[in-house]
Amino acid sequence: MTNNQTAAIVKRAIEELSKEQSYKSVCHQKVQEHRMPSINSLAEIVNLAREIIFPGYFDDTAMRSDSIGYYIGVNTEKLYALLADQIMAGLCFECSDTQVMDDREVQAIAHQLAAEFVSQLPEIRRVLSTDVEAAFLGDPAAKSRGEVIFCYPAIRAISNYRIANALVNIGVPLIPRIISEMAHSETGIDIHPKASIGEYFSIDHGTGVVIGATSIIGKNVKLYQGVTLGAKSFPLDDDGNPIKGVPRHPIIEDNVVIYAQATILGRITVGANSVIGGNVWVTNPVAPSSKLVQFKPRDLLYSEGGGI
């Protein structure tokens, strides 16, 4: 193939990629040249929040009682400034040209939201401490609470969720979903930031867990790897498009244990104090204090590949 032929191929590709019908559904056109949120900055924000919530675990600074106020103060001020900047970058992500906001107005809203989030950090720490306690007490292999905080991927994912959920609840757009998906990428645990999860929540092992946006989980609930709290179906509007925002995920009441690979679908309730066995498919409500397991498997023995 000659240079002219390869140049013609590249030129045709550019022409096709530049046609509006090709890119209009996947192109984000910025309003007023606003910046996009930064993954690196959001990662720094999450790390700062983690250092504030769990002092001494995620930073090389030596922690002493007489300096902890300074340490937390510096990190909190830095988090506040970074978060306000990222909220400002995300506020007009879905704005159209007719929804243009004054930069000073956007900045004021961003700083207000960042301050509201900072005010919730003590409560986030309190709730996360219950999650750490649940993981420690629920895992015989855990030697200390410090090991749980420092090493367990579930605590990382739940921390991101608690941070993202606090941001969702005060009306921050886009940023919470990015933060939850960062944990998803790191741990394989997918918790939507809009889910409602009570205290003393734990996930053992964790990989493959999926918790949908409208899930409601009570206190002292434990999930194992591969559990799905998903939607059974999506109601459609008159044009055949999925209706957004409809409650479609399970309600898990207090003190429920759900074992590995269980799939629970639809807006059903799993009653308090129940146990859901591994590999169970659940689409109907479960009464309180129930134990739901697979139907007894057939006991068959094959040899030399027979039956496969």
C-alpha positions as MATLAB code, in Angstrom:
seq = 'MTNNQTAAIVKRAIEELSKEQSYKSVCHQKVQEHRMPSINSLAEIVNLAREIIFPGYFDDTAMRSDSIGYYIGVNTEKLYALLADQIMAGLCFECSDTQVMDDREVQAIAHQLAAEFVSQLPEIRRVLSTDVEAAFLGDPAAKSRGEVIFCYPAIRAISNYRIANALVNIGVPLIPRIISEMAHSETGIDIHPKASIGEYFSIDHGTGVVIGATSIIGKNVKLYQGVTLGAKSFPLDDDGNPIKGVPRHPIIEDNVVIYAQATILGRITVGANSVIGGNVWVTNPVAPSSKLVQFKPRDLLYSEGGGI';
ca = [
       0.000    0.000    0.000;
       1.410    3.372   -1.010;
       1.664    6.481    1.170;
      -1.075    8.109   -0.894;
      -3.396    5.159   -0.282;
      -2.826    5.144    3.482;
      -3.294    8.935    3.584;
      -6.603    8.543    1.753;
      -7.770    5.905    4.266;
      -6.956    8.197    7.199;
      -8.670   11.141    5.482;
     -11.868    9.116    4.916;
     -11.891    8.026    8.561;
     -11.546   11.642    9.699;
     -14.392   12.698    7.424;
     -16.663    9.961    8.787;
     -15.777   10.735   12.404;
     -16.436   14.450   11.834;
     -20.025   13.977   10.603;
     -22.532   15.245   13.153;
     -24.760   12.174   12.920;
     -21.738   10.069   13.899;
     -20.712   11.972   17.032;
     -23.754   13.888   18.294;
     -24.915   11.140   20.686;
     -21.454   10.618   22.211;
     -19.961   14.126   22.154;
     -20.039   16.397   25.211;
     -20.104   20.018   24.149;
     -19.029   22.231   27.020;
     -21.098   25.247   28.022;
     -19.166   28.488   28.574;
     -15.912   26.555   28.282;
     -16.417   25.058   31.738;
     -13.858   22.443   32.724;
     -14.742   18.788   33.073;
     -14.321   17.139   36.490;
     -10.857   15.696   37.049;
     -10.464   12.023   37.953;
      -7.100   12.781   39.557;
      -8.542   15.573   41.710;
     -11.483   13.418   42.762;
      -9.092   10.606   43.714;
      -7.187   13.117   45.859;
     -10.460   14.251   47.462;
     -11.406   10.666   48.346;
      -7.935   10.015   49.758;
      -8.101   13.192   51.856;
     -11.529   12.210   53.164;
     -10.183    8.772   54.022;
      -7.217   10.326   55.872;
      -9.570   12.598   57.829;
     -11.994    9.794   58.688;
      -9.265    7.280   59.588;
      -6.355    9.415   60.909;
      -2.943    7.802   60.746;
      -3.754    5.005   58.292;
      -3.349    6.585   54.874;
      -0.584    9.135   55.386;
       3.049    8.948   56.472;
       2.607   11.747   59.029;
       3.170   10.577   62.598;
      -0.091   11.019   64.516;
       0.002   12.499   68.035;
      -2.848   13.761   70.179;
      -1.293   17.227   70.406;
      -1.047   17.603   66.610;
      -4.135   15.797   65.324;
      -6.157   19.020   65.204;
      -3.579   20.625   62.937;
      -3.367   17.495   60.766;
      -7.129   17.237   60.315;
      -7.456   20.988   59.840;
      -4.938   21.123   57.002;
      -6.480   18.140   55.221;
     -10.037   19.396   55.679;
      -9.227   22.842   54.288;
      -7.510   21.231   51.315;
     -10.435   18.857   50.750;
     -12.916   21.738   50.910;
     -11.058   23.783   48.293;
     -10.569   20.840   45.942;
     -14.162   19.664   46.310;
     -15.616   23.123   45.668;
     -13.542   23.314   42.494;
     -14.727   19.895   41.300;
     -18.371   20.571   42.142;
     -18.124   23.775   40.120;
     -16.715   21.761   37.212;
     -19.595   19.299   37.426;
     -22.547   21.618   38.040;
     -23.107   22.511   34.386;
     -22.145   19.135   32.931;
     -25.720   18.553   31.766;
     -26.600   22.219   31.160;
     -27.751   23.328   27.738;
     -27.049   26.690   26.153;
     -30.371   27.931   27.560;
     -29.332   26.978   31.114;
     -26.145   29.020   31.265;
     -25.327   30.067   34.827;
     -23.280   33.024   35.972;
     -19.787   31.937   37.041;
     -20.111   33.739   40.374;
     -23.415   31.992   41.042;
     -21.924   28.583   40.203;
     -18.931   29.274   42.425;
     -21.156   30.280   45.354;
     -23.275   27.131   44.990;
     -20.165   24.949   44.721;
     -18.648   26.401   47.906;
     -21.933   26.018   49.772;
     -22.235   22.368   48.753;
     -18.595   21.687   49.642;
     -19.153   23.206   53.086;
     -22.298   21.102   53.581;
     -20.298   17.980   52.752;
     -17.501   18.908   55.175;
     -20.112   19.372   57.912;
     -21.149   15.734   57.396;
     -17.667   14.252   57.829;
     -18.141   13.544   61.574;
     -21.307   11.546   60.820;
     -19.615    9.732   57.928;
     -16.808    8.748   60.305;
     -19.310    7.525   62.912;
     -21.183    5.339   60.416;
     -18.002    4.004   58.806;
     -16.715    3.037   62.250;
     -19.775    0.782   62.583;
     -18.988   -0.773   59.190;
     -15.426   -1.453   60.361;
     -16.778   -3.021   63.552;
     -19.150   -5.256   61.572;
     -16.336   -6.436   59.296;
     -14.007   -7.093   62.239;
     -16.552   -9.012   64.309;
     -17.820  -10.907   61.272;
     -14.474  -12.186   60.010;
     -12.496  -14.602   62.214;
      -9.443  -13.961   60.015;
      -9.334  -10.257   60.943;
      -6.675   -9.687   63.586;
      -7.565   -6.058   64.335;
      -9.806   -3.195   63.335;
      -6.721   -1.518   61.917;
      -6.212   -4.436   59.546;
      -9.812   -4.067   58.382;
      -9.406   -0.324   57.744;
      -6.073   -0.621   56.003;
      -6.491   -3.810   53.992;
     -10.101   -4.728   53.303;
     -11.382   -3.773   49.824;
     -14.958   -3.746   51.124;
     -14.121   -0.904   53.501;
     -12.592    1.026   50.616;
     -15.732    0.509   48.527;
     -18.083    1.313   51.411;
     -16.033    4.435   52.231;
     -16.411    5.669   48.668;
     -20.118    4.874   48.845;
     -20.607    6.779   52.127;
     -18.773    9.801   50.678;
     -20.674    9.645   47.375;
     -24.023    9.122   49.114;
     -23.481   12.201   51.284;
     -22.778   14.219   48.135;
     -25.880   12.841   46.376;
     -28.063   13.718   49.348;
     -27.051   17.388   49.258;
     -27.667   17.628   45.520;
     -24.192   17.376   43.996;
     -24.468   16.137   40.385;
     -22.172   13.715   38.530;
     -19.317   13.749   41.088;
     -20.868   11.061   43.342;
     -21.212    8.615   40.446;
     -17.580    9.132   39.458;
     -16.474    8.473   43.046;
     -18.530    5.276   43.297;
     -17.224    4.027   39.956;
     -13.642    4.648   41.112;
     -14.253    2.153   43.920;
     -15.963   -0.198   41.469;
     -12.840   -0.186   39.297;
     -10.529   -0.712   42.276;
     -12.457   -3.399   44.139;
     -15.027   -4.985   41.807;
     -17.760   -3.846   44.227;
     -20.470   -1.775   42.529;
     -22.557    0.319   44.956;
     -24.709    3.024   43.422;
     -24.376    6.265   45.400;
     -28.178    6.694   45.596;
     -28.673    3.399   47.440;
     -29.697    3.689   51.088;
     -27.543    1.578   53.430;
     -27.803    1.442   57.218;
     -25.143    1.104   59.906;
     -22.975   -1.961   60.577;
     -22.920   -2.918   56.910;
     -20.350   -5.472   55.771;
     -19.321   -7.223   52.568;
     -17.168  -10.327   52.913;
     -14.620  -10.793   50.087;
     -16.737   -8.493   47.948;
     -15.791   -9.044   44.326;
     -18.814   -8.947   42.041;
     -21.281   -7.390   44.487;
     -23.844   -5.113   42.785;
     -26.200   -2.820   44.711;
     -28.673   -0.881   42.568;
     -29.650    2.772   42.898;
     -33.012    2.325   44.636;
     -31.916   -0.455   46.987;
     -32.724    0.052   50.663;
     -30.573   -1.882   53.138;
     -31.225   -1.863   56.879;
     -28.810   -2.166   59.793;
     -26.404   -5.032   60.419;
     -26.694   -6.560   56.938;
     -23.934   -8.773   55.580;
     -23.355   -9.666   51.929;
     -20.902  -12.129   50.456;
     -19.158  -12.004   47.085;
     -21.207  -11.972   43.902;
     -24.482  -10.843   45.482;
     -26.738   -8.804   43.187;
     -29.473   -6.484   44.409;
     -30.863   -5.667   40.997;
     -33.926   -4.685   38.986;
     -36.282   -7.319   37.644;
     -37.675   -5.184   34.828;
     -37.838   -1.602   33.626;
     -41.268    0.056   33.210;
     -41.567    1.851   29.871;
     -43.270    5.106   28.939;
     -45.658    5.551   25.989;
     -42.695    5.872   23.622;
     -41.128    2.636   24.803;
     -38.315    4.294   26.773;
     -37.381    3.194   30.339;
     -38.959    5.363   33.046;
     -36.216    6.756   35.269;
     -36.353    7.028   39.049;
     -38.908    4.297   39.728;
     -38.113    2.154   42.820;
     -37.037   -1.114   41.246;
     -34.454   -2.693   43.584;
     -34.903   -4.792   46.746;
     -35.500   -3.704   50.315;
     -33.287   -5.661   52.714;
     -34.385   -5.334   56.316;
     -32.199   -5.464   59.450;
     -29.940   -8.395   60.395;
     -30.085  -10.171   57.028;
     -27.241  -12.345   55.705;
     -27.018  -12.973   51.951;
     -24.520  -15.611   50.841;
     -22.357  -15.751   47.712;
     -23.822  -15.355   44.219;
     -27.402  -14.847   45.405;
     -29.450  -12.712   42.986;
     -32.345  -10.698   44.410;
     -34.371   -8.806   41.824;
     -37.199   -6.306   41.831;
     -38.914   -4.161   44.448;
     -39.352   -6.971   46.942;
     -38.652   -7.080   50.661;
     -36.360   -9.545   52.389;
     -37.651   -9.578   55.938;
     -35.528   -8.937   59.017;
     -33.341  -11.694   60.470;
     -33.483  -13.791   57.287;
     -30.718  -15.829   55.674;
     -30.482  -16.115   51.876;
     -28.358  -19.040   50.727;
     -25.754  -19.017   47.975;
     -26.695  -19.125   44.288;
     -30.371  -18.469   45.026;
     -32.555  -16.531   42.552;
     -35.133  -14.457   44.470;
     -37.968  -12.510   42.826;
     -40.675  -12.852   45.493;
     -40.866  -11.300   48.979;
     -39.199  -13.185   51.816;
     -40.931  -13.246   55.212;
     -38.979  -12.168   58.317;
     -36.794  -14.795   59.991;
     -36.789  -16.996   56.880;
     -34.045  -19.233   55.560;
     -34.054  -19.526   51.777;
     -31.798  -22.097   50.097;
     -31.585  -23.979   46.826;
     -33.824  -26.937   46.144;
     -32.006  -30.126   47.147;
     -29.560  -30.940   44.310;
     -29.621  -34.299   42.609;
     -26.886  -36.572   43.872;
     -25.461  -38.001   40.649;
     -21.976  -39.313   40.015;
     -20.433  -39.285   36.557;
     -17.199  -40.873   35.466;
     -14.852  -40.308   32.523;
     -16.709  -37.256   31.299;
     -20.129  -38.864   31.284;
     -23.062  -36.490   31.775;
     -21.165  -33.389   30.684;
];
